[in-house]
């Protein structure tokens, strides 16, 4: 018996990294999942590998119509919506001195707007059911100042705050809202996205990932970099019945790095 038997979930940004790991774990735990992303080839392959309980939809989370259609597909196909994991994200270039208005709007639309729009379209369905779990993907960069993307940190801090605000307002309707703040997870977001996006050959990509994993492990109290599975299991907990009394909480998944205070 799985922890999510009978549940229906929507996961954004589900074609790679934390999103893909969560899609796979949710299906393994008995959920039926509609997940979205931009990569048609990757999304199709993941859905085919998981069978009838996983459906992929191409979507751009910076477009409200795409988010609305993804959530509607879950309700139309499986009859309900129990869990929303607002996971989609990416790096946000632009220094304080040289930032453009377009860069600002890109960061906020991608990292914060997508979360707000996801909740906007999921909540009416969950309200009818008087039951729902919303989990938003924030970041330790929203908790402390680092040398990373400053717009990214600002947007993630806003995600954490809006999570807690929504949690208080929605709790009387049976809907809990929490977020996770991953730390040193070895994914390509640390250096600007996937190899394909940056024109790197696969071997170069693997070498960068090995170096990244080593460096993150050396900086983390537990002695290793985080994995996407570490974060996916945290999301699973917040989505499960075991977390029924957890609300307005930011679950930090960073191996103690934030408490250590250095990167």
ZAMARGU-4260 file (C-alpha; in steps of 0.2 Angstrom, whole numbers, plus 5000, padded with zeros to 4 digits):
<rodrens>
0) 5000/5000/5000 | 5007/5017/4995 | 5007/5033/5005 | 4997/5042/4991 | 4985/5028/4985
5) 4970/5036/4977 | 4977/5053/4977 | 4978/5064/4961 | 4993/5076/4959 | 4999/5090/4948
10) 5018/5093/4947 | 5025/5107/4937 | 5043/5106/4930 | 5042/5088/4930 | 5054/5083/4916
15) 5070/5084/4925 | 5079/5086/4942 | 5068/5087/4958 | 5052/5087/4948 | 5056/5071/4938
20) 5061/5062/4954 | 5045/5068/4963 | 5034/5062/4948 | 5042/5045/4949 | 5041/5043/4968
25) 5022/5049/4968 | 5018/5036/4955 | 5027/5023/4965 | 5017/5028/4980 | 5001/5025/4972
30) 4996/5043/4965 | 4990/5047/4948 | 5000/5062/4942 | 4999/5075/4928 | 5015/5084/4926
35) 5021/5097/4914 | 5037/5105/4907 | 5043/5112/4891 | 5053/5097/4885 | 5041/5086/4875
40) 5054/5073/4872 | 5059/5071/4890 | 5041/5072/4896 | 5034/5059/4884 | 5048/5047/4889
45) 5045/5049/4907 | 5026/5047/4905 | 5028/5031/4894 | 5040/5023/4907 | 5028/5026/4921
50) 5012/5019/4912 | 4994/5025/4914 | 4996/5033/4931 | 5007/5047/4923 | 5002/5060/4910
55) 5013/5073/4903 | 5007/5090/4896 | 5019/5102/4888 | 5017/5119/4897 | 5026/5135/4900
60) 5022/5140/4919 | 5024/5158/4914 | 5008/5157/4905 | 4992/5156/4915 | 4983/5147/4901
65) 4996/5133/4902 | 4995/5131/4921 | 4976/5132/4920 | 4975/5118/4907 | 4987/5107/4916
70) 4977/5108/4932 | 4960/5105/4922 | 4968/5090/4914 | 4970/5082/4931 | 4952/5085/4936
75) 4945/5080/4919 | 4955/5064/4918 | 4955/5058/4936 | 4940/5067/4943 | 4949/5077/4957
80) 4965/5086/4962 | 4972/5082/4979 | 4990/5088/4978 | 4999/5102/4969 | 5018/5103/4969
85) 5023/5120/4962 | 5041/5115/4957 | 5045/5123/4941 | 5060/5135/4941 | 5077/5140/4934
90) 5091/5152/4936 | 5089/5170/4935 | 5103/5180/4927 | 5106/5199/4930 | 5116/5209/4942
95) 5109/5223/4953 | 5119/5236/4943 | 5115/5229/4926 | 5098/5222/4929 | 5085/5225/4915
100) 5066/5226/4918 | 5064/5211/4907 | 5076/5201/4918 | 5066/5206/4934 | 5049/5201/4926
105) 5056/5185/4920 | 5063/5180/4938 | 5046/5185/4946 | 5035/5177/4933 | 5045/5160/4933
110) 5048/5158/4952 | 5034/5168/4960 | 5020/5170/4947 | 5020/5152/4943 | 5017/5147/4961
115) 5003/5160/4963 | 4994/5155/4947 | 4996/5136/4952 | 4987/5140/4968 | 4974/5151/4960
120) 4968/5137/4949 | 4970/5122/4961 | 4962/5130/4976 | 4944/5130/4969 | 4945/5111/4965
125) 4952/5108/4983 | 4939/5119/4991 | 4925/5109/4984 | 4933/5093/4991 | 4937/5101/5007
130) 4954/5093/5006 | 4971/5097/4998 | 4989/5098/4999 | 4999/5112/4991 | 5018/5111/4992
135) 5029/5125/4984 | 5047/5124/4980 | 5056/5138/4988 | 5075/5138/4992 | 5088/5141/5006
140) 5092/5156/4996 | 5076/5164/5002 | 5082/5161/5020 | 5099/5168/5019 | 5110/5179/5008
145) 5122/5170/4997 | 5133/5174/4982 | 5120/5166/4970 | 5107/5175/4959 | 5100/5189/4970
150) 5084/5190/4960 | 5082/5171/4963 | 5084/5173/4982 | 5071/5188/4982 | 5058/5178/4973
155) 5061/5162/4983 | 5059/5173/4999 | 5042/5179/4992 | 5037/5161/4989 | 5040/5156/5007
160) 5030/5171/5013 | 5016/5168/5002 | 5015/5150/5006 | 5013/5154/5025 | 5000/5168/5020
165) 4990/5155/5010 | 4991/5142/5023 | 4983/5152/5036 | 4969/5157/5025 | 4965/5140/5017
170) 4967/5129/5033 | 4949/5131/5038 | 4944/5123/5021 | 4954/5108/5023 | 4969/5114/5013
175) 4987/5114/5020 | 5000/5124/5011 | 5019/5121/5015 | 5035/5124/5006 | 5052/5115/5004
180) 5069/5124/5004 | 5081/5113/4996 | 5100/5117/4999 | 5115/5109/4990 | 5106/5098/4978
185) 5118/5094/4963 | 5108/5100/4948 | 5113/5110/4933 | 5103/5125/4940 | 5119/5129/4949
190) 5128/5134/4933 | 5115/5140/4922 | 5104/5125/4916 | 5106/5109/4906 | 5120/5105/4895
195) 5108/5105/4880 | 5103/5123/4884 | 5121/5129/4885 | 5128/5119/4871 | 5139/5107/4881
200) 5144/5090/4876 | 5138/5076/4888 | 5156/5072/4894 | 5159/5090/4898 | 5142/5090/4907
205) 5147/5075/4918 | 5163/5082/4922 | 5155/5098/4929 | 5142/5088/4939 | 5156/5078/4947
210) 5165/5093/4952 | 5149/5102/4958 | 5144/5086/4968 | 5161/5086/4976 | 5162/5104/4981
215) 5144/5104/4988 | 5148/5089/4998 | 5164/5097/5005 | 5153/5112/5011 | 5139/5102/5019
220) 5139/5096/5037 | 5133/5078/5032 | 5147/5077/5020 | 5138/5075/5004 | 5128/5084/4991
225) 5110/5083/4991 | 5101/5072/4979 | 5084/5075/4970 | 5078/5060/4979 | 5081/5068/4996
230) 5070/5082/4991 | 5057/5071/4983 | 5055/5061/4999 | 5052/5078/5008 | 5038/5083/4996
235) 5031/5065/4998 | 5030/5068/5017 | 5021/5084/5015 | 5009/5077/5003 | 5005/5062/5013
240) 4992/5059/5027 | 5007/5059/5039 | 5008/5078/5037 | 4990/5081/5041 | 4995/5093/5055
245) 5009/5102/5046 | 5004/5119/5039 | 5012/5135/5035 | 5029/5126/5037 | 5045/5128/5027
250) 5054/5111/5027 | 5073/5115/5024 | 5082/5100/5016 | 5100/5105/5015 | 5110/5093/5026
255) 5113/5107/5039 | 5121/5119/5027 | 5110/5134/5032 | 5113/5131/5050 | 5132/5130/5047
260) 5131/5148/5039 | 5144/5145/5025 | 5143/5139/5007
</rodrens>
